[in-house]
Structure formats: structure tokens, C-alpha cells
Amino acid sequence: MDPFSAEGELLNIHNYFHQGQYQEVIDFDTSSLSPENALPARILSLRAQIALGHAEEVIADVQGENEPELIAVGALAELAAGNEAKALKVAETLAGEKGDNAVVQVLAGTVLQAAGKTEEALALLSQHQGNLEAVALIVQIHLEQNRLDLAIKEVQAARSWAQDSLLVNLAESWVGLRVGGEKYQQAFYVFEELAQAPSTSSTQSLVSQAIAEIHLGRLEEAEAALQQALTKDPKNADSLANSIVLNVIAGKDVNELTSTLASTAPEHPFLRDIQEKSALFDKAATKYSAKVSA
């Protein structure tokens, strides 16, 4: 097989994955790929299965494998299955022994960050050598830290050597949603292009488009995008979470949506954030409780 054609097929699988087209990744015919490309394709397929909620099947699939990449996939699957302690132990071992492996950097880094080991995750990811997934994850972590300056710096550095990469465009759009102003519109254009193209439209791209619409104050358009996303996948957690946000802004009832999200993804960051803020409010309120003397 033409090596350039093989590389093109692998790139297509990568793009499908990062566009949220997980079923397309799983269904992609990889029979003609070389052994060198077969492993990366398998890893993407396994990650797509995890993203679609099939973590237990992936754990069984990679059991007994010796490749660090597949061990890292197993750790990610364990995390998705709710076995955080087990996932973290494997991730920390891989980070110490195979920190120069690109797949280990991203997947073990994801596990470390999810477990609250942010500095360890960044230390691992910083070892990358032109790994765009590592760049994207670093940007996400800096945004979670509210270190917009560092996220901008990371994107600008990557832009210098990966000008037309989908991942760089996406990372720049995530940053744009934090910067605001004209960056909202620029981010919208990226997400809209992905959401409207038949070959790339996915729940993920529709949700991203809706988020940009919300920032731009176009609530009706945001609602239309989220409704389309929920039609594709009625139980998609991010679609539900952003629908709740939109309805709160619009002054609509969110009880049903919140209940659906709680039953679908009880550990979703949106719900955890609400619970944490509610607890903080209750704690603060006790300081001002009425004191009635007898």
C-alpha cells in the first residue's frame, strides 16, 4: 500500500476522533493498514469505544497486553468505569517509566488530571515532542486553572509549527471563548464549519457551536443547535449541561433537564460544580442565620 495513502487514512481516523465522530472511528476499515499504523488506529478505536460508554469492553480487550500504549488505554478505560484509584496507579507507573511515549503522555495525563494531579499531568505532557494531542490537553488544563495567559502562550507556540491542524484550530477556539470579544465570532466559525459539514457533524461539534452562540447572545440559534445535538444523542451529558445553562439564561425551568443529567452522568463536572457551590452557600448562610433569644 502507498505509505502516503496509509498516512492519509490514519489522519482521517484522527480527524474523525477529534471531531467526535466516534462510531466512524470504530467502523473505519483498517485491514489495509501497515503494522506500524495498525496500532495507532486500534488505540483510536478503543478510545472511541470508551467515549461511547463501552469502558468495560475495552478493559477486557486490552487485558494482558504489554504495549505501554494499550496499558494506557486500559487506565483510561478504568477511569471511565469509575475505578479511579486503579487507573491512577497505572497512570503514575506509566508516567515514571514511559513518559516519552506520546500515547502515554495524553492518556496517562488525562487520568492524572482527572484525579486532581494537575502538576504531575503537566510535567508528563511537557515532555512531548510535537504531540498535538498533548498540546490540546495542556491548553484544556490551563483553562481549567483559569490561566488564560498560559493557554494563549501554548496555542501560539503550536501555531508556529502546526499551522493548519484541526487540533490547533480547536484549541485556539477554546481559548477564544475565554478571551471574548471578536474571538467569540472566530470560534463560532470553526465550530459552525464542523457542525454543518455532513462529513464532520457530530454531537460534540453542535454543542461547541451552541456554546459560541450563547456567548454571542444568540439564544434561539443556540437552542436549535442543542436540540439537534440532543436529537442525535438524547443522553449526551454535555448537551444536557449546556441546555441547562441556556434555559437558566432564558428564565426557563431546568428541573427535568437536571434530573436527566443527574441520572445519565451523576459525576459530570457541571453537577459537581453546582453541588460544591451549593455547599459553600449553605456554609456561608449559617453565619447569617437569625438568632432568636428566648
N, C-alpha and C positions, 0 to 999 in steps of 0.2 A: 504493500500500500504506500502511496505517496506520503512521505513524512509530513509535508506541509498540509496535506488533506487531513491527516490524523490529528495534527495540532489544531486545525480548524474545528474538527469535531469536538475535541476536548474543550476548546474555547466556547463552543456553543453550549456544552453541558454546564460549564462555569457560569455563563450568562443566564441560562435558564434558572440555575440555582439562586443567583443573586437577585433575580427578578421575582423570586417567589414562585416560580413555575415548577414546583416540586414533583408533581406527577410526571411532567415531561422529562425530568431528570431520570426518574425511575424507569420510564418506558423507553428511554433512548437506547437504540441498538448499538451495543459496544462490541459486538462479536468480531469486528474487523480491526479493532484497536490493537496496537502492539502491546507486549507485556509491560513496557515502560509506561504506556498511557492507561493501561487497564486498571492499575491500582488507583491512580487519582480519580478515574471515572467511578470505580467501585466506592471509594470514600465519599464522593459527592452523592452517590445513590443512597448510601447508608445514612448520610446526614439529612437527605431529603425525607427518608422514612422517619427519622426522628422528628423532623419538623412537622410531619403529618400525624404524629402521635403514636408511632409504632416503635417506641423505645425498647420494649421487652423483646420484640422480634430481632432488633438489631443486637441486643445483648447476647441473645442466643447465637446469632450469626457469627459474631466475632469471638466467641468464647474459644480459648485455646490458641488464638492467633499470636504470632510472635513479632510481627512488624509493629514498630512504635506507632505508625500512623493508625493502624487498626486498634491498637490498645487505647490510643487517644479517643478514637470514635467510641469505644466501649465506655470510657469515662464520661463522655458527653451523654451517651445513652443512659448511663446510671443516674446522672444528674437529672435528666428529663423524666426518669422513672421515679424520682423522689428519693434516691439513695445518695444524698449529698456527701455524707461522710466517706462513703466508699469511693465516690467519684473524686473527691478532693485528695484522698490518699494516693490514688493512681496519678492524678494530675501533678502533684508535688514531686512524686518519684520521676515522672517523665521530664518535668522541668529541670530537675537536677542532673539527669543522665542524658537526655536527648534534646536539650534546649536549642540546638542549632537546626532542628528539623522543622520545616515550615508548617507542616500539618500540626505537629505537637504545639508549636507556638500559638496557633489560633485556637485549637480545641482545648488544650490544657489551660491556655489563657482565659478562655471563656468560662471554664469551670472555676478557676481561681477567682475571677471577678465576681461570679455568681455567689461564691462563698464568702465574699467580703474581703478577699485577699488582694486588694487593688494594687498595692506596691509590688507584690510578687508577680501579679499578672503583667504589669507594665515592664518590670525587669525582664521577664521572659520575652515579651513581644518586642522589646527594644533590640533584641538580638537579630531581628530579621534582616535579610539581605534582599531588598526588592520584593518583599512579600506584601502585595496589595491588601490581602485579607487582614494581615496584621496591622497595616496602616488604618484600615477601616475600623477595626476593633479598638485601636488606640484612640481614634477620634471619638468613638462612642463612649469610651471610659472617661475621657477628658470632659465630654459634655455632661456625663453623669456627675462629675466632680464640680460642675459649674466653672471649669477652667476653659472658658471660651478662647482665651488667648493661646493656650497650648493646642487646642483643636485647630484653630486657624493656622498656626505655625506648621502643624503636621500635614494639613491639606496642601498648603503652599509648597512644602518640600516635595510632596509626592507629585504634585502637578508638574514639577520641573523635569521629572523623568518618566511620567506616565500620563502624558497629555490627554489622550482620548479614551482613557479607561472608564468603563462603566462604574467601577467601584469608586474611582476618584470623583466622578460626577455626582454619585450618590452621597459620598462623604461631604463634598462641598455643599450639597443641597441641605444635608442635615445641619451643617454649620450655619447656612443661610437662614434657616428657620429660627436660629438663636440670635443672629445678628439683626434681623428685621429690616424694615425699610424696603428698599428696592430689591433686597435679597429674597424677600418673600416671593416676589413675582418670578425671579430667576429660578428658584427652587420649584415653583409650581410648573414651569415649563418642562423641567426634567421629569417630574412625576407624571405630568399630563401625557407626555410623549410615551412613556412606558405603559400607562393605564389605557391609552386609546389604541395602541398598536395591537392588532389581533394576535400577533406572534408573541407578544410580551405581556399582555394584560393579565393581571393577577390580583388576588385579594390584597396583597401587600402593596402593590403599586396604586391601587384605588384608595386605600387607607392613607397612603402618603399624599396623594393628590388632595384628599379631603382635609388633611391637616393644614396643607398650604392654603386651601380655600378658607378655612376657619380664620387663619391669621390675616387673610386679606379681607375679612368681613363678609365674604360671600357665603352666607349660611345656607341658602337654598341649594347652591351648587354643591356645597359640602355634604348636605343631606342626601342629594342624589347619588353622589359617589359612594357614600357609606351604605346606602340602600342597595346599590349594585354589588358592593362587596359582600353584604350580608346575604344577598340572593345566591352568590357563588358559594358562600360558606356561612350558614346561619349561626354557627357556634365559634366563629373566629374571634378570639379574645381581644385582639387589637381593634377590630371593627366595632365590637361591643363597647370597649372602653372609650373610644373616641366618639361613639354615638351618645354615650352618657354625657361626655363633655359638651358636645354640641347641644343636646337637649337642655342642659343646665343653662347654657348661654341664652338659649331661646326661651327659657322660662317654662319648659315642659316637664311633665312628670318622668322620673327616671327609675321608679321602683322596679318595674318589670325588667328593664334592661340590666339593672344592678343585680337582681336576683339571678338572671340568666348568666351573667358573667361570673357570679359567685359559685354557681353550680358547675359551670364549664371550666373555669380556671381560678380556683379559690386562692391560689398563691400569686395571682397576677400583680405586678408592681403597682398598678393603679389602685387596687383594693388595699394592698399593704400600706400605701401612702395615706389613703383615707383613714385606715384604722390607726396609724401612728399619729396623724394629726388630730383625730378624734380623742385619742388618749391624752395627748398634750393639752387639748382644750379642756377636757374634764379635770385634769390636774390643775390647770390654771384657775378654773372656775371655783375650785374648793377654797381658794384663797379669798374669794369674794362672796362666799356663801353667807346668807343672812344669819346674824347671831341674835337669837331671841332669848331675853333674860326671863327668868321665872318670876 
